[in-house]
Amino acid sequence: MLRARPRKQFRPFLERTQRWACLVCHRRAGKTVACIQDLLQKAHTDTRVNPPRRYAYIAPTRDQSKDIAWAMLKRFVSDLPNVKVNEQDLMVTLSNGAMIRLYSGDSYERMRGLYFDYVVLDEYANLDPQAWLAVIRPALADYQGRATFIGTPAGRNGFWRLWKEALDDPEWFTMILRSSESGLIPPEELESIKAGTPERVFAQEFECNFSVGRAGSIYSRVLEDARIQTRISNNILWHKESPVYSSWDVGAPLNVRVWLWQILGDRIVFLESLFGDADCSTPADWVKRLLDRPYRYASHFLPHDAAAINGSLWQPNLQTAGLTNVVAVQRQNSVWDGINLALDAFPRVSFKEDTCQLGLDALDLYHSKEESDGITIKQVPVHDHSSHASDAFSIAFQAIKAGLVIDRSQMPTRVNYGYQVKRATHAKMGFKGA
């Protein structure tokens, strides 16, 4: 007998018939508990004999998977007969052969080539979108596996977009639980939390407000301003007569990020954000990907550590494969230097929404955290999957600052003292030498 007593608020989820599900829930609602119960119930009643049924719970990191779900899963199976518990692999195997394993989203490449019958993706906003697109979704194809996405809002990123799309799709089960409506937190406790929590934080964490960026968010507020001002739109167009630039962050194949952009008058227009994948992993692959586009490129900007002079092969290999004007920008004193350049210029920045979506999601998630050396406390940008696109984004503004791009908004304007008007008037009256 399963040791699991579902909360009534989650019964509609546990009794759903849809293949896909998206749950947006306030903190302490019990969404992870409900999903572990769901995984276990489906695994326990699965009757397929071969191959072994495979179920997965995926959190952003292995530590999160273990801390959030492992003890809970073991407790729920403790009364079931013939259950094998593998502490090293964070996996339980039920008597019918079904396996439930906890995985780390930041090591999603280890799941490549597997198949799954059902996966739960916890705190989906914090997972690299490539994990789902390149690895997990294909792994569900063999047996038409199911997936549930759960989390608390962390800005208008991939989780927000998934939620909005799921609302209008009958193949999806959707549920949102706000603390003011769920009844899961006693009213006096909720009032105490609200009184001691900043309004924006409470709105996000307990009222499921997607318009609030995550704690320490670097770009969320300026992105929200850009959305309000429709500077993030599919109406942003490519200007054929103007050159296109690219700015890069390079490294492991799946971590390469490239932005394509133009300068039009005083505007900086980002046309596309490109992510590395299995089909685009080498410098030659990237050159083909860029040259297959219809743009007329001016320059391609790399971080300083990708320069040939620093021993990197990225700059020479891109040039050998066919890119011209591949330039490494000067090293900044601090990562904040590049970030602040981007923030200062942001009121002039526009994005073509559909082709920049992955990059916009990364900017929305990019955040800093407090670090202390025992003497001082400072804010340090977090290095995770969102930082790659954010670093490539700031390279564009570093290149502009370094004078590697003609930014016309920074060019001095010639004062007009009426000379041109006077000259035109004299010419019209027939005076020579006017």
N, C-alpha and C positions, 0 to 999 in steps of 0.2 A: 504494500500500500504506500502511495506517495505521501510524504510528509509536507504537503503544500496546501495552504488554505488561502485561496485568492481573495484579494480585496474586491468588494462588490463593484468598485469603480472600474476595475479592469476586466470584469466578466464579459462585456461586449467584445473586447479584444480577444480573449481566450476562446470565445465561441464563434469567431468570425469565419467566413468561408473564403475570403479573398486571398490571393497568393501573396500580395504585397501589403505591408502595413507601415504607417508612420505615426509615431506617438510623440507629441510635444507635451512635456510634463514639467511641473514645477519641482524644485528641489524637495526631497524627502517624500515624494509622492509614492515611491515604490515601483517605479517603472522597470528597474533592473530585476527586482524580485519577480514581477509578473512575467518578464521575458524568460528568465531561467525556468520558471514553472512551465511556461509554454514549450520551451525547448525539451524539457524533461518529459512532459506529457506526450508530445509527438514522438519522441524517440522511444519511449516505453511502449507505445501502442503501434509502432511501425512493424509491419509484417513482412517486408521484403527480406528475402533470404540472402541473396547475393546481388552485387557485392555488399560488404558491410555498410550499414547506414552511417552517414557522417554528418554530425551537427556541430555548429561552431558559435561561440560567443566571442566577439571581437571588440576590444577597447583600444584607444589610441596607443597605449604602451602595455608591455607585459606586466609591469608592476600594477598598473590600474586594473588589468584583467584579474590578477591574482587577489589584489586587495578588495575589489568590489564583489567578485562573484565566486571565488574558489571555495571559501568556507561555506557559503550559502549552498552551493551545488552539492558539496559533500554532505551537508546536513540533510538536504532533501532526499538523498539516495540512501541514507544510513539504515533505513528499515527495509530496503529492497534486498532480495536474496541474490547471491552470486554476482555482486557488483565488484569490479576491479577498479582500484583507484591508483592512478599513476601520478605521484607527486611531482616528478621531474618534468613531465610533459603537460601537467595541468589537465589531465584527461580522465574521464570515467568511462568504463565500458559496461553496459548493462547486460543482463542475462541473455537477451535476444541478440546480442552482438552489436547493437547500436552504440556508437561512440559520440561523446560530447566532449569537445576540447576547447580550451580557452586560448585565444591567439592575440598577438600584438599587431596593431595596425601599422606601427612604424617599421615592422619587418614583414610587410605584406608579400614581398617577393618569395618568402618561404612557402606561401600557399599556392604559388603558381604550379599548375599541373594537377592539383587536387580536384576532387569533385565534392560537392556538398548537397545535402538534402534540405538543409535549412540553416540560415545564418541570422544572427542578431548583431547589428552594428550599433554599439553604444557610443554616445557623444559623437555622433556622426559629423558634426560641424568641425571637430578637431582632427578628423581623419584626412589623410591625403586623398583627394578625389581619384587619383590614379589607382588607389587600392581597389575601389569598387569597379571602376571602368575597365581596367586592364587585367585584373586578376579574379576578383570575387564574382562579378557578374558572369563571366564565362564559365566559372566553376559550377554554376547552378544549371547549366544548359543540359547536362547529361540526363538528369532525372527531373527536369523542370522544378528545381528546388525553389523554396520560398525564402523571403527576406523580410526582416523587420528593422526599421531605422528608428532609433530613439535618441532623445536628447533634450536639453534645455537650450533655449535660444542663446546665440553668441554673435548677434549681428545678422545682417542680410547677406549670408553666404550660401554655400551649397545646400546646407540643411534647410534654410528658409526657402530656397528655390524648389527643392524637392517637396516640401510641405505644400507650397502654393500649387504646384502641378498635380500633386496627389489629390487635393481637394476636389478637383474637377474630373477625376478619372474613376469610373465605377469599378475598375479592377483593383483599387486601393481601399484598404480600411484606414481611416484617419480618426485620430482622437486628440483633443487638446484638454489638458487639465490645468486650470489656473487655481492658485491657492484660495482665492476669494470665492470660488465656486465648488471646489472638489470636496470640501468638508473633511479632508484628511489630516489637517493640522488644527488642533483646538483653537478656537477664536482668540482666547487670551494669550496663547503662545504666539499666534500669528501677529497679534498687535504688538507684542514685545519685540518680535523680530523686526517688524516694520519701523518701530520707534528707534531702533538702534542701527538701521541700515540706510545708507544713502538712497535717495528716491530712485535714481537711475538703476542702481543695482537691484533694488527690490522689484522694480518693474520688469527687469529682465529675468531674474532668477525665480521669482515667485508668481509673477503675473504673465510670464511667457511673452514678453514684448520683444519682437525681433528688431525693432528700430534702434535698440541700445547695443553698442558694441561691447565686446568682452572686456573684462578688467585689464587695464593697461593698454587698451587698444591704441594704436598709433594713427591709423588712417580712417577709422570708422566715422568720425564726425565730419571730416571733409568729404568723405564719400557720400554721406547722407545729404550734405549741402549740394553736392554735384547732382544727386538724383532729383532733389527738389527743383534745381535750376535746369533740369533736363540736359545736363552735360554728360549724362550716361544714357545713351539712347541708340536705337537702331537707325535713327535718322542722321547720325554722324557719317559723313561721306568721305571717301578717298578722293583727293584732288590729283588727277592724273598728271598735271603739269608740274607738280612739286615733287622734289625728291623724298624718298623714304629712308629713314635711319633705323638701325636695329641696336638694341642694348641687351647685354647678355649677363647671365650668371652661369658659370660652367663648373663641372665636377663630375660626379658619377653620372652615367648615362641617363638615368631616370630623373636626375635632379637638375638637368640643364633647363634653363628658362630663357626665353627670348621675347622681347617686346618689339613691335614694329610701329613706328610713329613718324609724324610729319610736323613741321612748323608752318603754320598758315597765319601770316600776319602776327598778331600777338598771342595766338592760340597754339597750344601743343596738343596734337590730336593723336591718341593711341588707337591704332587700327586693329591690332591683333596681339594676343598673348599666346605663345606657343610653348608646349611642355614636351619634354623628352618622353619617348616611349620605346617599346620593343622594336618598332620599325624606324625609329630615328634616334640613333644612339651615338654615332660617330661624327666627327667633323664633316666628313664627306656626305653623310646622310643629311646633315643640317644644311649644307650648301645646296644640295639638290632641292630640299624643301623650300628654301628661300627663293632660289632661282626659278622654281616652277610657278611662282606667283608673278603677277603682271607688273610689279612695281619697278620703278627706276631708282635703284639704291644709290645713296651718296656715300655713307660711311657706316661701318659696323664697329660698335664700341664694346670692348671687353674689360673686365676688371683687371687691375694691375698684375695680379698673380697669373693671368693667362698669357702674359707677354712672352715672346721668345727670349728676350733678354733675361727673364727670370727662370728660364729652363723649361717653360711650358711648351707643349706641342700644339696647343689650340691655335694660337695665332698663325704659325707657319702652315699648319695643316689646312686651316680654312682658306688661306691664300693659295696653297697648292691646288685645292679642290675647285677654285674658281672665284672666290670673293676678292674684291679689291677694296682698298682703303680700310683695312682691318686695323683698328687703333686700340691700344690699351690705355685707359685713362690713368691719371696719376693717383697714387694711393692717398686716401684720406686719413687724417689724423685719428678720426673716430668714425664708427658707423653712423653716429648721429649727425655727422656733417652732411652725408648724403641724404639722410632722412629729412633734415631741416631744409635742404635745398628743394626737395620735392614738396614739402609742406608749404614753403614760401610761394612756390609756383603753382600750387594746386588750383587757385581760383581761375587760372588760365588753361586748365587741363580739361580735355573732353575724351570720352571713350566710346567706341563703337561697341555696344553692349553685347551682342551675340557672339562676336569673335574675340572679345576680351573677357568672357565670363569667368574662366578659370583663374585668370590673373586678378580680376576684381575680387573673387572669393578669397584669394591669398592675401591681398591687401587688407581686406576686412578682418581677417584672422590674425594678421601680424600684430604682435603685442610685446610689451616689455614687462619685466618683473623686477622687484626690489632685490638687490644683493648687498650684503654688508661684509666688509673686511674687518669688522670689529671696531673700526674708528669712524668710517663714513658709510652712509647708505646711498646707493645710486640706482638709477633705473637702467637696466640692461636689456636691449632687444633680445628676444628669445630666438635661438637658432632651431628651427623645426622645418617642416615641409613648406610652410607659408613664407619662410624667410628667403627662399631661393628666388621666387618671383619678385619679392619686395626689393631684394638687392639688385636684380636686373632693372627694375623700375627706377631706382635711384641713380643707376649708372647713366641714364639718359640726362639727368639734370647735372650730374658731375661733368659730363661731356660739354653741355651748354656753358656751364660756369668756366670751364677750362678754355673756352674759345674755339672748341673743335667743331662747333655748329654755329651758323649765322642765326642768332636769335634776334629777329628784326625789332622786337619790342624793346630791346636794350640799346638799339642804335640811336645816336643823337639826332634830333630833328632840326633841320635847317630852319632858321627863323626867316619868315617871309615878310619883308618890309614893303611889299607892294611893288617891287621892281618888275616882277613878271607881268603884273597888270599894266604898269606904265609902259613897258616895252610893247605889249600887245596893242595898246591904244595908239602909240606912235606909229606902229606898222600899219594899222588900219587907216590912219590919216595920211599915209604916204611918205612919211619921213624916212630917209635912208639912214642906216646905221643905228636904227632905234634899238 
